Amino acid sequence: MRRRFRFFVIPIAVVTAVLVFGAAQASAASVHFKNKPPVTFSDQGLFLSSSGALTGLGNGDVVIALIATGQPVATCTNPAGATQPPGQNPAEVVLTGVQSIPGSEIKNGNVAFNVSTAGPVTPVPGAPDCPNPQWTENITDVTFTSATITVYQPCTDTTPPISCTIVLQRTFTL
């Protein structure tokens, strides 16, 4: 009797596990950008906007994160209000933005997104690129060099670092 039980139960348990875990991985592997070009980027001066469409999504809420890297352009102003010419550029900045999309907005596995980064911290604390700390260093523009779009599903966590399953990630050179 014990042998018959093992003979039937163990194979059924193995088949069930393969089906459950295989289905979860298959749905995550099919997410991709829908259009050509897959994503459009718009430099807004101090922040970067991106838009696109995804297909192959499963059920559940989606979180889309945009991480952009760029070189800031800054000006220094002395305590008397005189502005020094641009050229005192701070080190590279990394800016992030997150968009949460409820599962109810996904139609037949498709959804459009539009996510923007936050702007850099300005004035720059301590004015490290100016003649001395009494000056004010303001970032006036960012020249973006790269952007990474990361798609998480299922996910409701919108606070980086996001701790959900990544279903798509792609880096673009700008």
C-alpha positions, -999 to +999 in steps of 0.1 A: +000+000+000+028+024+009+045+017-025+014+025-044+010+057-025+045+068-034+041+056-069+012+080-075+018+109-051+054+117-059+050+120-097+018+141-093+036+164-069+065+168-093+042+175-123+023+201-103+054+219-092+067+220-128+035+234-141+032+261-113+068+273-115+070+270-152+039+291-158+052+318-135+085+320-154+069+318-188+047+348-182+076+369-169+098+359-199+074+373-225+073+409-214+087+432-241+084+467-256+056+470-281+067+497-305+097+507-327+114+527-313+106+509-280+108+540-258+110+577-265+130+600-243+125+638-238+152+659-222+133+684-200+164+703-189+166+692-152+148+659-156+142+632-183+108+619-194+102+586-212+072+570-227+064+537-244+042+506-244+047+471-230+031+439-241+032+403-228+023+414-193+005+390-169-020+399-142-010+421-114+001+456-107+032+469-126+059+493-115+082+510-141+114+526-129+135+550-149+171+556-139+189+583-159+226+593-158+238+627-169+264+654-167+250+685-149+257+721-160+260+745-131+267+782-124+283+797-093+270+829-077+291+848-051+275+863-020+272+897-037+250+881-064+275+881-093+273+850-114+305+833-126+303+819-161+292+783-165+319+757-164+320+746-128+301+714-135+294+690-107+301+653-110+278+630-129+242+627-114+219+597-113+182+606-113+153+583-108+115+582-114+089+555-108+054+549-122+029+525-107+002+510-130-027+490-115-033+456-130-068+468-140-052+491-166-035+462-184-056+452-214-048+419-231-013+421-217-007+456-230-001+489-212+013+523-221+036+542-197+050+577-192+076+581-164+099+610-155+128+613-132+130+638-104+154+667-108+188+670-092+194+686-058+200+723-065+215+744-051+243+719-046+250+717-008+284+732+001+290+745-035+320+721-040+326+732-076+327+770-068+356+791-055+345+786-018+315+773+002+300+809+006+291+808-031+259+792-044+261+765-070+229+760-090+224+732-116+208+748-146+207+718-170+216+681-173+230+665-204+217+630-202+239+602-214+220+569-206+187+557-192+176+523-179+139+512-179+131+484-154+097+468-153+085+449-122+055+426-120+036+418-099+046+448-078+033+475-055+066+486-041+075+521-054+104+530-031+139+523-046+155+499-043+124+481-055+121+446-041+099+430-067+105+406-096+121+422-126+104+411-158+122+435-182+152+457-180+169+476-208+196+504-209+195+530-237+224+553-247+211+589-252 
